[in-house]
């Protein structure tokens, strides 16, 4: 059984839960997020499967999704759900990254955890590059010998190595494998954090979130401008800023409040996906849903250890290998996807899951042998 390290106590007959996230709870959230991302990135490549609204808001995709859910509930429904909602694992990763930055750099007086701007950015660039280069090298080899290989330009390769390909024109076409846009996004957010938000109070964080949201609102819902902004830090500022705020200001709350938060967040995710304005805030609702779920799961494991069903243990383990799973799943997807595209949807998906987990475990062992950067 996973030890959730969750402190609960009762005040006035109400169970109060420690609002701060433990290491295990963070791993469980990472596990949930990576499952959503990995399955989404497979499902949305399939024909006749609903497409998501990740970088742009396309009303056609919303109508398509609701038509499928209300009229065509069948063996492919889970593929539609994963394709439409699975990408929201990304905001959870952004939230956790920001949360971890505050815990590491702002809650200690250790001089080693107060690096200069140069040392901070160098350390985090090397961490991202260390992960990216292992997966990218393997993917290039697989891509070259499988159907539909990508034709790289020199600037595309240089930008991928430098982790700045997000800022180039037509990111949809030049970033390959597609999920690796995340590395450039994280580097931008590290820069924004260290230059503008490091040890700043909530006003600065909320102000920057508001500015980024206004920029998005000024764009056409299905326009290229919004697409470009959301490939960069502007599109990720809401969940990232929320992670900073939660790490700085979260307080204990009641178990009942978490139940309400979880239910309301799910409803807001579902209905918020229908409107461009509310859709911009869905990443926030996803983070709240994730926090409340993991806190409820912690409470359940602590009080009903005989009925945990291994859920926390499974997601905790997936969270531990999440980085390796992220960099390796484009490789297995490229190889396995033809099976599902030829009509064997579930066979391909099952093989993809099995091979992705096994390859991720192998990549994790490889990454242990790649020198880690020093702060």
Secondary structure, DSSP 8 states (H G I E B T S, - for coil): -------EEEETTEEEE--S--HHHHHHHHHHHHHHHHHHHHHTTSTTS----SSS--HHHHHHHHHHHHH--STTHHHHHHHHHGGGHHHHHHHHHHHHHHHHHTS---GGGS--HHHHHHHHHHHHHHHHHHHHHHHHHHHHHSSS-----HHHHHHHHHT-GGGSS-HHHH-SSGGGHHHHHHHHHHHHIIIIITT--HHHHHHHHHHHHHHHHTS-TTSHHHHHHHTSHHHHHHHHHHHHHHHHH---EEHHHHHHHHHHHHHHHHHHTTSHHHHTTHHHHHHHHHHHHHHHHHHHHHH-GGG-TTHHHHHHHHHHTHHHHHHHHHHHHHHHHHHHHTT-HHHHHHHHHHHHHHHHHHHHHHHTTS-----
